[in-house]
Amino acid sequence: MPKFRFHKDREIGTRLSAEAAQETGRDINPALNAVYNPQSLIDDPPRPEDVTLEMLLAAQCHLGHHTSLWNPMNSRYIFGIRQGIHVISLESTAAHLRRACRIIQGVAERGGLILFVGTREGQDRCVVNAAKRAGACHLFERWTPGALTNGHQILGNCKIKVVDEFDREVPGYGDKLKDMPSLKPDLVVCLNPLENWVMLHECGMNAVPTIGIVDTDANPTWVTYPIPANDDSMRSVQLIAGVLGRAGEEGRAERFRMAARGEVLYTASRLEPPGKTMGMATGGSANEMHGKEAGVD
């Protein structure tokens, strides 16, 4: 039986007043239609080329930590100090964000496996939506230590599937994939590097490039491609995650268009059709590819 939450009279009155004021304001001033909707950053994030400094400023990407908590490695990303708080240069944020978008778009276009990680409370929705747009994997819970360095033991029982150039699952390869090693991501996007330093260390040991939001109290050398921004503001994290997910979506769409023309940019292992012995071959045209390992979107 569903559980109902009973609202207080004061809360119901406040909600009705807010809705009435909003409807009345639209009749008086049509410009009030362009109001801030927090859900829009998740449902309809901006494209990488549409990101402006005003948008980053409204998302509070410029707010850093207290000067006593700063990491000296971030001095090149700091614009100044305001009331004891470091202010991040939004020009650096925009430049590094565009660079990260080009990287994600290139990896998705070449069929790479991308992993979005955000383990703080409230980051699960933006992480899942960004991963869905980019056709990637996501993680919003605690990272299991050893998932990369000892993946054959920790992830050995995970299911592996074979997909074609359009990411459609190809059946019949279950028995041939039992002895295959666990897959490793080609790119990891981390929204909170401070809590996931173990994962970043494992990525460095396995030569997996990483993209991360680096605040003024974090070490930018922990990630391969840092994005200097506020990692404590949910609006800032949602904006950056949405833009990165949109970039992966564009790269994935371009890969599908090339696959429709019979072209692929990646070199993947080719499995023999079901019923034959397993063989290996380099990639060619899309018509020659029987399938590739799952997760390599």
FIRO-274749 format. One line per 3 residues: number of its first residue (from 0); their letters; for each residue y, z, x of C-alpha. Coordinates in pm, whole numbers. Layout:
N
NUM	A	Y Z X  ...
***
This chain:
297
0	MPK	0 0 0  339 -95 151  567 183 264
3	FRF	917 187 121  1215 340 296  1458 515 68
6	HKD	1823 466 167  2087 728 118  2364 668 -131
9	REI	2623 660 147  2425 398 339  2384 176 32
12	GTR	2753 205 -45  2845 109 311  2622 -196 304
15	LSA	2760 -313 -29  3116 -264 91  3050 -461 409
18	EAA	2895 -750 214  3179 -753 -38  3441 -750 238
21	QET	3270 -1037 414  3253 -1250 100  3615 -1172 12
24	GRD	3729 -1248 364  3571 -1592 352  3773 -1677 45
27	INP	4095 -1553 199  4047 -1690 549  3788 -1967 604
30	ALN	3802 -1903 980  3599 -1587 925  3289 -1802 884
33	AVY	3265 -1823 1263  3162 -1462 1310  2921 -1318 1562
36	NPQ	2560 -1311 1447  2331 -1125 1691  2026 -1311 1564
39	SLI	2172 -1648 1668  2115 -1578 2037  1740 -1561 1964
42	DDP	1697 -1817 1688  1941 -2080 1818  2034 -2017 2184
45	PRP	2289 -2246 2351  2190 -2533 2577  2244 -2488 2952
48	EDV	2535 -2733 2954  2703 -2548 2665  2728 -2214 2848
51	TLE	3089 -2118 2917  3259 -1829 3090  3392 -1709 2754
54	MLL	3039 -1695 2618  2921 -1493 2917  3220 -1262 2884
57	AAQ	3151 -1202 2514  2788 -1123 2599  2903 -852 2847
60	CHL	2739 -1024 3141  3023 -913 3369  2971 -537 3335
63	GHH	2799 -379 3633  2718 -20 3727  2928 256 3877
66	TSL	3046 197 4230  2831 485 4355  2515 305 4239
69	WNP	2581 -37 4384  2360 -225 4626  2559 -368 4919
72	MNS	2350 -686 4901  2539 -770 4579  2883 -775 4737
75	RYI	2904 -1156 4717  2852 -1145 4339  3114 -874 4264
78	FGI	3456 -982 4141  3626 -641 4159  3635 -282 4036
81	RQG	3766 -164 3701  3782 210 3628  3507 283 3877
84	IHV	3278 8 3743  3189 -304 3937  3278 -628 3761
87	ISL	3042 -920 3823  3195 -1261 3890  3113 -1476 3588
90	EST	3159 -1792 3795  2867 -1680 4011  2670 -1593 3698
93	AAH	2727 -1936 3545  2642 -2118 3868  2321 -1925 3929
96	LRR	2221 -1957 3562  2258 -2335 3574  2052 -2347 3892
99	ACR	1777 -2141 3729  1783 -2372 3426  1730 -2676 3648
102	IIQ	1437 -2504 3814  1271 -2411 3486  1331 -2756 3345
105	GVA	1174 -2915 3651  870 -2688 3645  814 -2747 3273
108	ERG	860 -3121 3318  591 -3127 3586  342 -2926 3383
111	GLI	379 -2592 3560  277 -2254 3420  581 -2033 3349
114	LFV	564 -1661 3275  848 -1473 3102  848 -1096 3166
117	GTR	1067 -837 2994  927 -487 2963  1230 -290 2844
120	EGQ	1259 -171 2487  1405 -440 2263  1336 -733 2495
123	DRC	1012 -838 2328  1168 -1073 2070  1382 -1268 2314
126	VVN	1094 -1289 2563  851 -1421 2302  1098 -1675 2162
129	AAK	1196 -1804 2506  830 -1844 2602  754 -2029 2278
132	RAG	1036 -2273 2337  926 -2346 2692  555 -2356 2607
135	ACH	504 -2070 2851  335 -1730 2860  507 -1398 2799
138	LFE	466 -1032 2887  666 -753 2722  440 -460 2810
141	RWT	359 -290 3137  254 -520 3421  -100 -450 3538
144	PGA	-92 -395 3917  -320 -636 4095  -305 -908 3830
147	LTN	-219 -1159 4104  -358 -1006 4421  -685 -904 4253
150	GHQ	-686 -1147 3964  -1057 -1236 3985  -1141 -877 3892
153	ILG	-863 -794 3644  -829 -1132 3474  -1180 -1258 3532
156	NCK	-1278 -1224 3166  -971 -1398 3027  -1030 -1719 2836
159	IKV	-946 -2049 3007  -911 -2368 2811  -855 -2732 2896
162	VDE	-561 -2923 2750  -451 -3283 2775  -112 -3423 2869
165	FDR	23 -3329 2524  -98 -2966 2553  -373 -3028 2299
168	EVP	-691 -2832 2361  -991 -3039 2467  -1316 -2878 2346
171	GYG	-1650 -2875 2521  -1556 -2727 2860  -1652 -2364 2793
174	DKL	-1954 -2352 3025  -1779 -2532 3310  -1490 -2286 3322
177	KDM	-1692 -1967 3370  -1686 -1978 3750  -1325 -2094 3782
180	PSL	-1079 -1848 3939  -803 -1690 3732  -487 -1892 3692
183	KPD	-164 -1798 3866  182 -1883 3734  393 -2145 3903
186	LVV	715 -1961 3811  792 -1608 3688  1109 -1520 3498
189	CLN	1178 -1144 3506  1450 -995 3287  1433 -644 3440
192	PLE	1336 -657 3809  1392 -284 3872  1097 -183 3653
195	NWV	875 -471 3772  909 -447 4148  528 -433 4181
198	MLH	499 -768 4006  772 -919 4223  595 -792 4534
201	ECG	270 -955 4423  455 -1280 4350  594 -1274 4703
204	MNA	249 -1218 4852  111 -1514 4654  408 -1746 4715
207	VPT	503 -1753 4345  877 -1823 4299  1066 -1586 4071
210	IGI	1387 -1585 3867  1544 -1253 3778  1856 -1094 3629
213	VDT	2009 -891 3910  2258 -616 3826  2485 -449 4081
216	DAN	2230 -172 4145  1939 -410 4223  1841 -591 4539
219	PTW	1889 -967 4493  1635 -1041 4767  1355 -920 4541
222	VTY	1363 -1249 4351  1374 -1606 4474  1653 -1723 4240
225	PIP	1874 -1432 4130  2110 -1445 3831  2387 -1185 3879
228	AND	2448 -1037 3536  2430 -721 3330  2063 -637 3266
231	DSM	2139 -333 3046  2318 -520 2767  2077 -658 2509
234	RSV	2323 -932 2421  2344 -1041 2785  1966 -1047 2825
237	QLI	1918 -1238 2499  2174 -1499 2601  2022 -1559 2944
240	AGV	1664 -1559 2816  1756 -1801 2536  1931 -2042 2772
243	LGR	1634 -2037 3012  1394 -2093 2723  1606 -2385 2601
246	AGE	1592 -2539 2950  1213 -2511 2950  1206 -2671 2606
249	EGR	1403 -2970 2733  1172 -3010 3032  866 -2990 2810
252	AER	1007 -3249 2569  1076 -3484 2858  717 -3442 2978
255	FRM	587 -3535 2633  806 -3845 2627  675 -3951 2967
258	AAR	317 -3883 2859  368 -4110 2558  458 -4386 2804
261	GEV	147 -4312 3010  325 -4131 3296  270 -3786 3446
264	LYT	458 -3611 3727  195 -3355 3820  -124 -3376 4025
267	ASR	-390 -3173 3849  -763 -3125 3883  -958 -3355 3653
270	LEP	-1276 -3228 3491  -1560 -3455 3398  -1624 -3500 3024
273	PGK	-1861 -3252 2861  -2223 -3320 2948  -2155 -3439 3303
276	TMG	-2124 -3255 3632  -1791 -3111 3730  -1586 -3326 3964
279	MAT	-1241 -3323 4112  -987 -3603 4125  -613 -3637 4168
282	GGS	-385 -3707 3881  -273 -4053 3779  -156 -4196 3453
285	ANE	-186 -4000 3134  -462 -4225 3006  -676 -4139 3309
288	MHG	-638 -3765 3270  -923 -3604 3077  -752 -3269 3077
291	KEA	-598 -3002 3288  -638 -2629 3317  -498 -2429 3030
294	GVD	-167 -2262 3067  -31 -2538 3293  214 -2661 3034
***
